[in-house]
Amino acid sequence: MTKQVNWDDLTPEQQKKLLAQAEQKAKQEKEEKKANRKTFKKLAEEFVLDNISNLIGHQNATEVIIKKLFEDHKNLLELKTMAYGNKVEE
């Protein structure tokens, strides 16, 4: 449980000390937040660099598969036209 302190009940020396403590705590929190942001940026960059080659490889493989599907589908449509004797809508 925390103890509440009335600012006016403190001596000027106690007020000065308490204010210095509050300023130091705020400074520490600011420095910690800055360090956390720096660490986040570094980890985010590492994440991208570690995974980008896999994603590019996946994209290339997907493009090849899609191209093959359309080519095979075109052949299938041509065969259907020959089998049924009429032009099929693509």
SULSULWO-V760825 format. One record per backbone hydrogen bond with DSSP energy under -1.0 kcal/mol. NH is the residue of the N-H (numbers start at 1). CO is the residue of the C=O. E is the energy in kcal/mol with one decimal. If there is no record, write none. Layout:
nh:co:e
NH:CO:E
NH:CO:E
This chain:
nh:co:e
9:6:-1.4
10:7:-1.4
15:11:-2.8
16:12:-2.3
17:13:-2.3
18:14:-2.8
19:15:-2.6
20:16:-2.2
21:17:-2.2
22:18:-2.3
23:19:-2.4
24:20:-2.4
25:21:-2.5
26:22:-2.3
27:23:-2.3
28:24:-2.4
29:25:-2.4
30:26:-2.1
31:27:-2.4
32:28:-2.5
33:29:-2.3
34:30:-2.1
35:31:-2.4
36:32:-2.6
37:33:-2.2
38:34:-2.2
39:35:-2.5
40:36:-2.6
41:37:-2.5
42:38:-2.1
43:39:-2.7
44:40:-2.8
45:41:-2.2
46:42:-2.3
47:43:-2.5
48:44:-2.2
49:45:-2.6
50:46:-2.6
51:47:-1.4
52:48:-2.3
55:51:-1.9
56:52:-2.7
57:53:-2.5
58:54:-2.3
59:55:-2.5
60:56:-2.5
61:57:-2.2
62:58:-2.5
63:59:-2.5
64:60:-2.0
65:61:-2.2
66:62:-2.7
67:63:-2.4
68:64:-2.3
69:65:-2.6
70:66:-2.3
71:67:-2.2
72:68:-3.0
73:69:-2.5
74:70:-2.2
75:71:-1.9
76:72:-2.2
77:73:-2.5
78:74:-2.2
79:75:-2.2
80:76:-2.3
81:77:-2.3
82:78:-2.1
83:79:-2.4
84:80:-2.8
85:81:-1.9
